Amino acid sequence: VLDHYVFSVIISVFLVATTFIISKMNKHSDNCLNICSSDPNSTNECDNSDATALSSLARSPAIIAEKVIEANMTEEQKRLEQEVKKKQLAQIYELMQQQSDKFGNISMTEVEEQMKLYQ
């Protein structure tokens, strides 16, 4: 009986701590949602589509910041960023091919899939 009581107390403490941490994260990311544009003429208010898109994310401040920055990029900037990513990926692949004794025979597709895990 004592074991069940101790287990219940531990679970309760864990759930309270988790709830507290999640509520703090939500408050912080809600503040980030109000930063929709770096345009000085904007009202710094999100329209419903922006707020919905941002709030549907995992509420990670880094992800939200990345989405806000991406939303403010021009098509040319987005294209250049994609080119840089492709060049970096090609360089990583080349280094892995040069050290195939460490990494084995790996395809570019496998490298791309691995990189997706870090984005």
C-alpha positions as a LaTeX table, in Angstrom:
\begin{tabular}{lrrr}
\hline
Residue & $x$ (\AA) & $y$ (\AA) & $z$ (\AA) \\
\hline
Val1 & 0.00 & 0.00 & 0.00 \\
Leu2 & 2.85 & 2.37 & 0.84 \\
Asp3 & 4.43 & 1.65 & $-2.55$ \\
His4 & 1.23 & 2.73 & $-4.34$ \\
Tyr5 & 1.07 & 5.91 & $-2.28$ \\
Val6 & 4.69 & 6.86 & $-3.06$ \\
Phe7 & 4.12 & 6.10 & $-6.74$ \\
Ser8 & 0.99 & 8.29 & $-6.76$ \\
Val9 & 2.84 & 11.18 & $-5.13$ \\
Ile10 & 5.72 & 10.93 & $-7.62$ \\
Ile11 & 3.33 & 10.89 & $-10.58$ \\
Ser12 & 1.41 & 13.86 & $-9.17$ \\
Val13 & 4.57 & 15.92 & $-8.68$ \\
Phe14 & 5.72 & 15.05 & $-12.20$ \\
Leu15 & 2.39 & 16.10 & $-13.73$ \\
Val16 & 2.29 & 19.38 & $-11.82$ \\
Ala17 & 5.86 & 20.21 & $-12.88$ \\
Thr18 & 5.10 & 19.31 & $-16.50$ \\
Thr19 & 1.96 & 21.45 & $-16.51$ \\
Phe20 & 3.89 & 24.39 & $-15.08$ \\
Ile21 & 6.65 & 24.10 & $-17.69$ \\
Ile22 & 4.17 & 23.80 & $-20.57$ \\
Ser23 & 2.20 & 26.82 & $-19.38$ \\
Lys24 & 5.41 & 28.89 & $-19.22$ \\
Met25 & 6.34 & 27.78 & $-22.74$ \\
Asn26 & 2.89 & 28.69 & $-24.05$ \\
Lys27 & 3.04 & 32.17 & $-22.50$ \\
His28 & 6.47 & 32.77 & $-24.05$ \\
Ser29 & 5.42 & 31.57 & $-27.50$ \\
Asp30 & 2.19 & 33.61 & $-27.35$ \\
Asn31 & 4.39 & 36.68 & $-26.93$ \\
Cys32 & 6.36 & 35.59 & $-30.00$ \\
Leu33 & 3.15 & 35.30 & $-32.01$ \\
Asn34 & 2.64 & 39.05 & $-31.75$ \\
Ile35 & 5.86 & 39.65 & $-33.69$ \\
Cys36 & 4.63 & 39.06 & $-37.23$ \\
Ser37 & 6.53 & 41.62 & $-39.19$ \\
Ser38 & 9.63 & 43.72 & $-38.95$ \\
Asp39 & 7.96 & 46.37 & $-41.12$ \\
Pro40 & 7.92 & 49.66 & $-39.15$ \\
Asn41 & 4.59 & 50.61 & $-40.77$ \\
Ser42 & 2.85 & 47.47 & $-39.58$ \\
Thr43 & 0.61 & 47.36 & $-36.54$ \\
Asn44 & 2.52 & 44.33 & $-35.15$ \\
Glu45 & $-0.71$ & 42.38 & $-35.05$ \\
Cys46 & $-1.10$ & 39.05 & $-36.74$ \\
Asp47 & $-3.97$ & 38.34 & $-39.05$ \\
Asn48 & $-5.90$ & 35.15 & $-38.31$ \\
Ser49 & $-4.09$ & 33.01 & $-40.88$ \\
Asp50 & $-0.66$ & 33.95 & $-39.49$ \\
Ala51 & $-1.75$ & 33.37 & $-35.90$ \\
Thr52 & $-3.31$ & 30.02 & $-36.78$ \\
Ala53 & $-0.24$ & 28.87 & $-38.69$ \\
Leu54 & 2.14 & 29.90 & $-35.94$ \\
Ser55 & 0.06 & 28.55 & $-33.08$ \\
Ser56 & $-0.22$ & 25.17 & $-34.79$ \\
Leu57 & 3.54 & 24.76 & $-34.51$ \\
Ala58 & 5.12 & 22.87 & $-31.67$ \\
Arg59 & 5.35 & 26.20 & $-29.80$ \\
Ser60 & 9.10 & 26.19 & $-29.97$ \\
Pro61 & 10.43 & 29.76 & $-29.92$ \\
Ala62 & 13.15 & 28.86 & $-32.41$ \\
Ile63 & 10.65 & 27.41 & $-34.88$ \\
Ile64 & 8.36 & 30.40 & $-34.50$ \\
Ala65 & 11.24 & 32.82 & $-35.04$ \\
Glu66 & 12.32 & 30.90 & $-38.13$ \\
Lys67 & 8.81 & 31.04 & $-39.59$ \\
Val68 & 8.52 & 34.78 & $-38.93$ \\
Ile69 & 11.86 & 35.44 & $-40.61$ \\
Glu70 & 10.94 & 33.22 & $-43.55$ \\
Ala71 & 7.61 & 35.02 & $-43.97$ \\
Asn72 & 9.48 & 38.33 & $-44.32$ \\
Met73 & 11.96 & 37.02 & $-46.90$ \\
Thr74 & 11.67 & 37.91 & $-50.57$ \\
Glu75 & 11.48 & 35.16 & $-53.18$ \\
Glu76 & 15.06 & 35.96 & $-54.20$ \\
Gln77 & 16.26 & 35.57 & $-50.60$ \\
Lys78 & 14.41 & 32.25 & $-50.30$ \\
Arg79 & 15.95 & 31.03 & $-53.56$ \\
Leu80 & 19.45 & 32.03 & $-52.41$ \\
Glu81 & 18.95 & 30.28 & $-49.09$ \\
Gln82 & 17.91 & 27.08 & $-50.87$ \\
Glu83 & 21.02 & 27.29 & $-53.08$ \\
Val84 & 23.25 & 27.68 & $-50.02$ \\
Lys85 & 21.57 & 24.69 & $-48.35$ \\
Lys86 & 22.14 & 22.57 & $-51.47$ \\
Lys87 & 25.82 & 23.59 & $-51.63$ \\
Gln88 & 26.32 & 22.81 & $-47.94$ \\
Leu89 & 24.63 & 19.44 & $-48.36$ \\
Ala90 & 26.83 & 18.65 & $-51.37$ \\
Gln91 & 29.95 & 19.55 & $-49.37$ \\
Ile92 & 28.85 & 17.36 & $-46.47$ \\
Tyr93 & 28.16 & 14.50 & $-48.88$ \\
Glu94 & 31.58 & 14.95 & $-50.50$ \\
Leu95 & 33.34 & 14.84 & $-47.11$ \\
Met96 & 31.40 & 11.72 & $-46.16$ \\
Gln97 & 32.41 & 10.08 & $-49.45$ \\
Gln98 & 36.06 & 10.95 & $-48.81$ \\
Gln99 & 35.80 & 9.27 & $-45.41$ \\
Ser100 & 33.73 & 6.29 & $-46.51$ \\
Asp101 & 35.65 & 4.07 & $-44.07$ \\
Lys102 & 33.91 & 5.98 & $-41.25$ \\
Phe103 & 30.52 & 6.59 & $-42.86$ \\
Gly104 & 30.22 & 3.68 & $-45.29$ \\
Asn105 & 28.67 & 4.00 & $-48.71$ \\
Ile106 & 25.90 & 6.51 & $-48.27$ \\
Ser107 & 23.73 & 8.08 & $-50.96$ \\
Met108 & 22.83 & 11.75 & $-51.31$ \\
Thr109 & 19.22 & 10.82 & $-50.55$ \\
Glu110 & 20.28 & 9.32 & $-47.23$ \\
Val111 & 22.22 & 12.48 & $-46.36$ \\
Glu112 & 19.17 & 14.61 & $-47.24$ \\
Glu113 & 16.95 & 12.45 & $-45.03$ \\
Gln114 & 19.40 & 12.77 & $-42.15$ \\
Met115 & 19.52 & 16.55 & $-42.53$ \\
Lys116 & 15.72 & 16.74 & $-42.37$ \\
Leu117 & 15.96 & 15.39 & $-38.83$ \\
Tyr118 & 17.88 & 18.50 & $-37.77$ \\
Gln119 & 15.56 & 21.07 & $-39.31$ \\
\hline
\end{tabular}
